[in-house]
Amino acid sequence: MDIEIILDANLTPAELADIAVVAEEGGIRTLWHSNFPSTWDAFVALVPAALATRRLRLGVLAVSPFEMHPLKIANAINSLNEIARGRATVAIGGGGAVLSAMRNEGVELDFKALRVVRAVREAVEIVRGAAHGELKRGYAGELFQVTMPYNSSWLKAPPARVFTCSDGPQMIRMGARVADGMQLGDQTIHRAPEIMANVRAGWAKRDRLADDFRIGNYWAWHIKEDKEASRAEARRSVAWRTQLIPPFHGLDFLLDEPDLTFIKDHYANFQKAAYTGTGNIEGVPKALADHVIDSVCSTGDYSDIERELERYRAYADAGFTDLVLKIFDEPLAAVRAISERVVPAV
């Protein structure tokens, strides 16, 4: 299994490039950049890193076709891929932070009405088609169309790779059927059998076998020299782990029914701890909050890394090809620790 990283989207492109060089030297496979509504544009921010490295792959996630037409996603990732000489990847999802910021206040996203699985499938087919020179006759989808031939003669590098951001069963099966890989978010090892069964079901319906299909899992890394600093950072950000975001997908694997209901009823307190930056999860017993954090994040000091390696090896044994470690504060120290202590051991 390979190790990848995702950094704070507020880092400048120059800072990203410096860290990218260290990551490449440390054997990290991919540096991902989040697509957020009020930070550096992910495609632009990765350009200096592309110019500063030779082997490190560069990825953007998650981009939704409801915020950016698939044709424009194709142009953006193909441009970055040419600069990176064939090392770029984009992961397409149905929602994401930008789409959430675009909706009218008080209006919930209705993914069933949006036909999100169909939308992401069509987006992947358009972006992959453009990258592989297969849109010469355009694309006539149910939700998205390309009405003019896509001229791919300017593309000289190996094609960009196109992933899905998949967590639910339908999205996983669809991604396995049409994409080059997929990224899952914060999935605990308990879900691995279900996930891999859906991946295999999707593979069975492919027109041709996937070439090096990647299955990655996004995972929060809070390991620091100081254990208390690690815990404080985790408490500030745990509200954004997949299991804690409504509809709380996967939280039932971690808690019994009374605690599950309690956490759902107090989710706003987790959000407040994040928004205020205090990490103070009001009204939630510390032992319960710590149990949730330790179940969905890597926390502790450097002496705890061996314990986390056992967790990571379980993902490799289950069939995951990549673990994407989300780094928060002190990114350079984190990348060095991951390069020295994690990359050689998984």
Secondary structure, 3 states (H helix, E strand, C coil): CEEEEEECCCCCHHHHHHHHHHHHHCCCCEEEEECCCCCCCHHHHCHHHHHHCCCCEEEEEEECCCCCCHHHHHHHHHHHHHHCCCCEEEEECCCCHHHHHHCCCCCCCCHHHHCHHHHHHHHHHHHHHHHCCCCCCCEECCCCEECCCCCCCCCCCCCCEEEEECCCHHHHHHHHHHCCEEEEECCCHHHHHHHHHHHHHHHCCCCCCCCCCEEEEEEEECCCCCHHHHHHHHHHHHHHCHHHCCCCCCHHHCCCHHHHHHHHHCHHHHHHHHHHCCCCCCCCCHHHHHHHHHHHEECCCHHHHHHHHHHHHHHHHHCCCEEEEEECCCHHHHHHHHHHHCHHHC
